[in-house]
Structure formats: C-alpha cells, structure tokens
C-alpha cells in the first residue's frame, strides 16, 4: 500500500511539473512570408516568444484573404490563447477577426489595421508620417515641381493607403507633378514591369516613390536597363536589400521601419494582455529615413 501511495505521489508530481512547464500558445498569422519585411517581423516575434516562454505558431496567408480566414479558423480549435495577425487586406480581415472574437481569443494587429472586429491593440509604424518623409526627401533633392511616379502597394491595405496619404501631403506642399500612381502590389517583379510600362509614357520622370523597398528595387532595375540611373528612387521599409542598395548608391533612400521590432512589441503586448495588464490601443514603432 505504501509503495502504491509513493508511486501515486510521484505520478502526481510529474503531472504538476508537466502542467507548470506547459507553454501558452500564441499564434502569428502573417500576410505573406514571401517578403523579407514579414520574415523579419516573424523572426522578431519568434525571438521574443522564446525569451518569454511562449509557444509561437506561425501561419502564412500567402496574400490570400480566404487562406487567412482558414488559418484563423484552424487556430480557434488549437488551444490558441491570443492571435497576432498581419492582415492581407484591412477590410477582408474583418471576418477572421470576428471569428477570433467569437472564440474569445484576443486579437492584436501588426503593421496593417483591421477595419472590422474587436482588436485589443495595434502595433505599427506611422505610415502617413513615413510617406511624407519620403516626399520631403525628394523635394530636398529636386526642389518643388519635380516630376514623380508613385508605385503603390496592395489596394485595400492600410499601409498602402496611409503611405499614399502621407506622400500626397508632401506632393501637395512641394507642388510635385505626379505623372502616374499605379499599384505594383508590394512586389519586386511587378515593380519592375509596372515601371517599364510607365517609362514608355513618362520618359521625363525625375523621381520615383515606391511604397516598399521590393517595388523600389524593381523600379531601380527598370530604370538602370533604360539608362536612367539619375532618377531619384525612394523606397519604404528599410529591408536588408533596400539598405544595401542605399549603401551602394543605387537607391537614393528608404524610410526604414523596424519589422523585427514590430514582432517583438507584438509579443510583448500579447504577454501583457494574457497577464491581464492594460495595453495601449496603438503601439507606435519608430521610423527613420536612411540615405547615403
């Protein structure tokens, strides 16, 4: 009998230890992992989750709102304590947020806002301010009345809308002649193709503002091929490739976000929410203009 009690005590002790060591699961649903910016965001979140003792599940929505919704649906039955989501589209993500709300899973948005559903906190850079920074830098290089082409991101994302609004503020203030503003979906290859097409119609362009570094690098390649390396190209995000192009004198500047820091702050905010602490509705992450 004594031996049975000892074995039972040991087993109970093992159960308590296992429960004490069990990690809460936080989920991170990313718009795409086919973009260096979001890979850095994921890496920052992973490091902070490891540091704080959380199990982080990362799912890739592949820039597809339907895939995003399926990802969130999957997470609602996997014991997820909190959802960090980087929306594919600010409007379309509303259904995914509402699904998490119904499952009583707190939601924190990263980089892009959600237009619908209840979100406890939003972590992002000030995209409007960044867009204005880019425009002011072009004015500093070329003066007022410069002839500009703008490459915008994925329509429907808050990042594309806000960066465009900030740039327009600078464009209006400096009387830029905006020759064209066309989406290239935050994609390098599309940035190259769109820029090639626009150059045919607007060979007199003096500067390009691309709403992310991937499009800026595509535009830069198109300009180099056309023998127009004197055109000022400004990107946005401060990715490793973008910073390298600035350092090499190929890209004039980039408005540098800190994607890794967005991931870190996202997990820190999640930690506070799960501990019942009060969090800010908006957690801003610093921006800086990087030029050679």
N, C-alpha and C positions, 0 to 999 in steps of 0.2 A: 504493500500500500504506500509506504514511504517513498519507494522508488518511482511509483506512478505519479505521485504528487510532485516529485523532483523533476520528472520528465515534463509534466504539465507546466510547471513553473518556467522551465527552460523554453518550452514552445511559446508560452505567453510572452516571455521576454523577447523572443525572436520576432513575434508579431508586432509588439510595441516598437521594437527597433526598426523594423521594416516600415511601419507607419511613420515613424519620426523621420526616416530618410526619404520617404516618398516626396517627389517634387511636384509642385503645381505646374500644370501645362498652360503656357501662353502660346497663342497662335499668331503667326505673321503671314498675312495674305498679301502678296506683292503683285503689282500690275504686270510686271514682266521681269524676268531675270536675264533677258537678252539685251540688257543695257547696263553699262558699267556703274552708272549712278545708283541704280537699285541694288546691284550686287554689293556695293559699299554700304548702303543702308542696312541690308541684311546682315553683313559682317559685323557692323556696329551693334546691332540688336543681339546677335549671337554671343558676342564677347560679354555684353552686359548681362545677358541671361545666365551665362555660365558663371559669371562673377557673383550674381545674386542667388544662384541655386535654383533657377527655374529650368524646366524642360521646354525648349522652344521648338514648335512645329512650324516649318516654313512651307507654304504652298504658292505656286506660280500660276497666276491667272492668264498668262500669255496674251495680255492686252485684249482679252475677250470677256465682256460682261457676263455671258452665260456660264463660262468656266469659273468666273469669280463667284457667282451665285452657288454653283455646285460645290466649290471649295468650302464656302461658309456653311452650306447645308451639311456637308461631311463633318465639319468641325463641331457642329452642335450636338452630335451624338458621340463625340470622342473625349468627353470629360474636360473640354477646354474651359479654363477659368476666366480668360479675358482674350478679346480679339483686337490685334493691331492690324489695321488694314490700310493699304496704299491703293486707293481706288483706280480702276481702269478709266472710269468716267464718273464725274461728280454727281450727275443725275441718275445714271443707271445703277450705281452702287446702293441707292436708297433701299431697294428690295433686300439686298444682302444685310444691310444694317438693321432693317426691321426684323429680319429673320433671327438675327442675334439677339435683338431686343426681346423678342417673344420667348427665346430660350434663356432669358435672364443672364446673358453674357455681356458684360460691359464692353463698349467699343471705343477705341482710340484711333483716330485717323492720322495718317502720316503723309506729309508733302501735299496731298490734294484733299480738299474738303468733301464731305457728303452733303448733298442738297436736302436729303430727307432722312428720317430716322433719328434716334437719340444717340448722341455721341458725348462721352464724358469729357474728352479733351482732344485738341488738335495740335499736332507738332509739325511746324513748317517754317521755312524762311519767309520773309516779307517779299513775295514775288513782285508786287507792284513797285516797291522801292528798288528792287533789282533791275526791273525793266527800265525805270527812269535813270538809274546809274549807267546802264548801257548807252542810252540815248545821250546823256550828258557827256559821256566819254567821247562819243562820235563827234559831238559838237565841239569839244575841246580840240580834237584832231583836225576837223574840217571847217569849223565855223558854222554860221547859220546858212540856211537854204541848201544844205547838202542833199544830193540825190540818193535815196535809200531804197533798198529792198528788204522786206522783213519776211523771214521764214518762221511760220508759227507752228505750234505743236499740235497734239491731238485735239480736235474740236470737242468741246464738252468737258475738258479737264479744267479745273480751277487754275492750275499752274499756267496753262496756255492763255486763258482769259486774263488773269491778273498781270502776267508779264507783258501781254499786249497792251493792257490799260496803262501800265507804268511807262512803257515806251512811248505811247501816244502822248502822254503828258509832256515828255521831253521833246517829242517831234513837233508838237504844237508850239511849245515855248521857243524852240530854235528854228521854227518855220521850215522844217525839212520838207522836201518834195518826195513823198512816198510813191515811188514808181509802181510798186506792187507789194501786196501782202498775201502770201499763199501758204497753205499748210504743207508740211513735209513730215508730219506725224512723229516728231522727235527721233527720226531715223536717219542714219548717215547716208545710206544708198538713196533714199528718197530726197534727201537734201542735195545730193549730187545731181540727180535727174531734174528736180524742180529748178535748180539754179541754172543748169544748162539751157533749159527751155526759156527761162526768164531773160537770160543774157542775150538771146536772139532778138527779143523785143526791146530790151533796155541795155544796149551796149555802153551807155553813158553813166551807168551806176558808179557811185563813188564809195558806198559803204553798204555792208550787209549786217543786219542784226538777226541772229538766229536764236530762237528761244531755248535751245540747249546746245551743248558742245558737239553732240553727234551730228546734228544738222549743219553746224558751223564748219565742222571738218569736211563734210560732204561738199558744202558750198566752196570751201577753200580749194578742194581738188578740182572742181569745175572751173574756177577762176584761173588756177595755175595752167590748166590744159588750154584755156582760151588766151593765155598770155596776159592776164590782167592781175598780176600779183600785187599791184599797187592799191587795189581795192581794200579798204579797211573792213575787216571781218571781226565782229564781236559775238562771242558765244555766252552760254549761261550754264552753270553747274560746277565748274572747276573740277572736272574729272581728270584722271591721270593723263589721258591722251590730250585733253584740252590744255592742261597746264604745260605739257611737254611741247605742244605746238606754239604756245605763247613764248616759252623759253627759247625756242628755235627761231622766233621772229616770223613765223608763218601766220599765226593768229594774233591779231592786234591785242585782244584782251578777252577775259572771261569773267563773268560775275560768279564768283566762287561760293557755292553752297558748301555745307559740310554734311554730306549724306550719311557718313558714319555716325556723326553726332546726332542726326535725326533719329537713327536707330537706337542709339544709347539713351537719349532722352525719352524715346517712346517706351522702352523697357523700364526705365526709372519711374516714369509716370504710372505705368501698369503696376509696378511694385507698390506704389503709394495707394492706388485705388484698391488693390487686393488687401491692403492692410487697414482699409477704412479711413485713410487720410484724405484731407481736402486737396484737390488739384486745380490748377488754373484751366480755364476754358480754352485758352490759346497759349501754347509754349513756343515763343519765337526762337529761331536759331540764327545766329549772326551771319551776315553776308559780307564779302569784301571783293573789291574789284582788283583783279590781278592783271597787270600789264608789264611788259619788259622794261 
